[in-house]
Amino acid sequence: MSMPVVFFGHGSPVIALQTNETTRTWHEIAQRITRDHGRPRAVLAISGHWLTRGVAVTAMAHPRTIHDFGPSLPRALFDIQYPAPGDPALAARIAELLGPEPVILDRGEWGLDHGTWSVMCKAWPDADMPVVQLSLDVRRAPRAHHDLARALRPLRDEGILIVGTGNIVHNLRLMDWARQDCAPHDWAASFEERIVQAVMTGDAAQVIAYEGLGDAARLSVPTPDHYWPLLYAMGAARETDRPVCAPRHIEHGSLSMTSITWWPA
């Protein structure tokens, strides 16, 4: 049975310490996947936090938990471990699917960054399912990221859950850090609405050409790293899948927590 594809709006790493509507919805998505499509054999995660020159995939048996954030965050975050196993065979399969694109098999440098484990520890808290991360090649244009993901589609029929983890709107500089539930900036709400509607209608061209949305795009995506995982999720999705948004909201004015699951028809 084919696996869904999920894009998680992961937000701040502090969410790993919280239990709220967002984390409960993540867990509900995980439970529904297992109930309706079977337990994933492994997860392939594409996080906005692993940027490389060229394409790399984690290929170690035991990926480390990376605490890739500053010391101003709570000490308890640095104590979190997500000891999910890796899957070197899956890493080799990914390299095979992406060929002739050269893929670095990373056997010791990276691991699971907080873009991955802050979601996984809420959705799959037992950490007993293998997790492999694919890097984001900073030299690629948006369409090239999307097209690379299309080559990964066969994994869905092999029991692999493909997960993108980033944010549709991610402007830390203009966040209202003191108010989590404040109204979003107009440009943030406008940009997210345009992108979500494009996803819902299967308009991949609009999602890829997001920069054409002008100032709203420039402010919502000041750097593309957290937007790129959405392109991977949409690229791995099929035209027959049914996209569903949940949760859907923007925190601190300019940090989108919106997640999208493409459910097989």
C-alpha positions in Angstrom: 0.0 0.0 0.0 1.3 3.4 -0.9 2.4 5.8 1.9 1.2 9.3 2.1 3.5 12.3 2.0 3.6 14.9 4.8 4.9 18.5 5.0 5.2 19.5 8.7 5.3 23.2 9.6 7.8 22.6 12.4 8.1 26.1 13.9 10.4 26.7 16.9 12.3 23.8 18.5 10.6 24.7 21.8 7.5 22.9 20.4 9.3 19.7 21.4 8.7 20.7 25.0 5.0 21.5 24.4 1.7 19.7 24.1 -0.8 21.7 22.2 -3.2 21.5 19.2 -0.3 21.3 16.8 1.5 18.5 18.4 -1.7 16.6 19.0 -2.5 16.9 15.3 0.9 15.7 14.3 0.4 12.6 16.5 -3.1 12.1 15.0 -1.6 12.2 11.5 0.9 9.5 12.5 -1.8 7.3 14.0 -3.9 7.6 10.9 -1.0 6.7 8.6 -0.4 3.5 10.6 -4.2 2.7 10.8 -5.0 3.3 7.1 -1.7 2.6 5.3 0.3 0.4 7.6 3.3 1.2 9.8 6.0 2.9 7.7 9.1 0.8 7.2 11.1 4.0 7.6 10.9 7.8 7.3 12.8 9.9 4.8 12.9 13.4 6.2 13.9 16.6 4.3 14.6 19.3 6.8 15.2 23.0 6.3 18.2 22.7 8.6 20.6 20.5 6.6 22.1 22.6 3.8 24.9 21.2 1.6 26.7 21.8 -1.6 25.6 18.7 -3.5 23.1 16.1 -2.3 23.8 14.0 0.8 21.8 11.4 2.7 22.5 10.1 6.2 23.8 6.5 5.9 24.8 5.7 9.5 23.1 3.0 11.6 22.7 5.2 14.6 22.2 8.9 13.7 23.0 11.4 16.5 20.4 13.9 17.8 21.7 17.3 16.8 20.9 20.3 19.0 21.3 23.0 16.2 20.1 26.1 18.1 21.4 28.8 20.4 22.1 28.6 24.1 19.3 31.1 24.8 16.7 28.3 24.4 15.6 26.2 27.4 18.2 23.7 28.9 15.6 21.0 28.6 15.8 21.1 24.8 19.5 20.2 24.9 18.6 17.2 27.0 16.2 15.7 24.5 17.5 12.7 22.6 15.6 11.0 19.7 17.5 7.7 19.4 15.8 6.4 16.2 17.9 4.0 14.2 19.2 4.9 10.8 18.8 2.7 7.6 22.0 2.5 5.5 20.2 0.3 3.0 17.5 2.9 2.5 20.3 5.5 2.0 21.8 3.4 -0.7 18.3 3.0 -2.3 17.8 6.8 -2.3 21.2 7.2 -4.0 20.1 4.7 -6.6 16.8 6.4 -7.3 18.5 9.8 -7.6 21.2 8.6 -10.0 23.0 9.8 -12.1 22.9 12.7 -9.6 25.9 12.0 -7.3 24.7 11.5 -3.7 27.1 11.5 -0.7 26.4 8.7 1.7 27.1 10.5 5.0 28.2 7.9 7.6 29.2 10.2 10.4 28.9 13.9 9.8 25.2 14.7 10.3 22.3 13.0 12.0 18.8 14.1 13.0 18.6 17.9 13.3 15.8 19.6 15.2 13.7 20.2 12.1 13.3 16.4 12.1 13.4 15.3 15.7 11.2 18.1 17.1 8.4 16.7 14.9 9.2 13.1 15.2 9.3 13.1 19.0 5.7 14.3 19.0 4.3 12.3 16.0 6.3 9.0 16.7 7.5 9.4 20.3 8.8 5.8 20.7 11.7 6.6 18.3 11.7 2.9 17.1 11.2 3.6 13.4 14.3 4.1 11.2 14.8 7.7 10.0 17.0 8.9 7.2 17.6 12.6 6.3 18.2 14.0 2.8 20.1 17.3 2.5 19.1 20.4 0.7 21.6 21.3 -2.1 21.9 25.1 -1.9 23.0 25.3 -5.5 19.6 24.1 -6.8 16.8 26.3 -8.1 13.3 25.7 -6.7 12.2 23.7 -9.8 15.3 21.5 -9.5 14.4 20.7 -5.9 10.9 19.7 -6.9 12.1 17.6 -9.8 14.6 15.8 -7.6 11.8 14.8 -5.3 9.8 13.3 -8.1 12.5 10.6 -8.4 11.7 9.6 -4.8 8.1 8.6 -5.5 8.8 4.9 -5.8 9.8 4.9 -2.1 6.2 5.4 -1.2 5.3 2.0 -2.6 8.1 0.5 -0.7 6.7 1.4 2.7 8.7 4.6 3.1 7.1 7.8 4.5 8.5 10.9 2.9 8.4 13.9 5.2 9.3 17.5 4.5 9.8 19.7 7.5 10.1 23.5 7.3 7.7 26.5 7.1 5.7 28.1 4.4 6.2 31.5 6.1 9.5 31.8 8.1 10.6 35.3 8.9 12.3 35.3 12.3 13.4 38.9 12.1 9.8 40.2 12.0 8.3 37.8 14.5 6.5 39.1 17.5 8.4 36.9 20.0 6.2 38.1 22.9 2.9 37.0 21.4 2.5 33.5 20.0 -1.2 33.9 19.1 -1.1 37.4 17.7 -2.7 38.1 14.3 -0.4 37.3 11.3 1.1 40.1 9.3 -1.0 40.8 6.2 1.8 39.8 3.9 2.2 36.5 5.8 -1.4 35.6 5.7 -1.7 36.6 2.0 1.4 34.6 0.9 0.3 31.5 2.9 -3.2 31.7 1.4 -1.8 31.8 -2.2 0.5 28.9 -1.6 -2.0 26.7 0.2 -4.6 27.3 -2.5 -2.0 26.3 -5.1 -1.2 23.1 -3.2 -4.9 22.3 -2.9 -5.5 22.7 -6.6 -2.3 20.9 -7.6 -0.7 24.0 -9.1 2.9 23.0 -8.7 4.1 25.7 -11.0 2.8 28.4 -8.6 4.4 26.7 -5.6 7.7 26.5 -7.5 7.5 30.1 -8.8 6.6 31.5 -5.3 9.0 34.4 -5.8 6.6 35.9 -8.4 4.3 36.8 -5.5 6.4 39.9 -4.9 6.8 41.6 -1.6 4.7 39.0 0.2 7.1 36.3 -1.0 10.2 38.3 -0.2 9.0 38.9 3.4 7.6 35.4 3.9 10.6 33.6 2.5 13.6 35.9 3.2 15.8 32.8 2.8 14.5 29.7 0.9 15.8 26.9 3.2 12.6 26.4 5.2 10.4 26.7 2.0 12.3 24.1 0.0 11.0 21.1 2.0 7.5 22.0 0.8 8.8 21.5 -2.8 10.1 18.1 -1.9 6.8 17.0 -0.4 4.8 18.3 -3.3 7.3 16.7 -5.8 6.9 13.3 -4.0 3.1 13.6 -4.1 1.1 12.3 -7.0 -1.7 14.0 -8.9 -4.2 11.5 -7.6 -3.4 12.2 -3.9 -5.8 14.3 -1.8 -4.0 17.1 0.1 -5.4 18.1 3.5 -4.2 21.0 5.7 -4.1 20.4 9.4 -3.0 22.2 11.5 -3.2 25.5 9.7 -2.2 28.8 11.4 0.6 31.3 11.7 2.3 32.0 15.1 4.1 35.1 16.3 2.9 37.0 13.2 5.3 35.4 10.7 5.9 31.7 11.5 3.6 29.4 9.7 2.7 26.1 11.5 0.6 24.9 8.6 1.1 21.2 7.8 -0.1 19.4 4.7 -0.7 15.7 4.2 -1.2 14.2 0.7 -3.3 11.1 1.3 -3.4 8.4 -1.4 -6.7 8.2 -3.2 
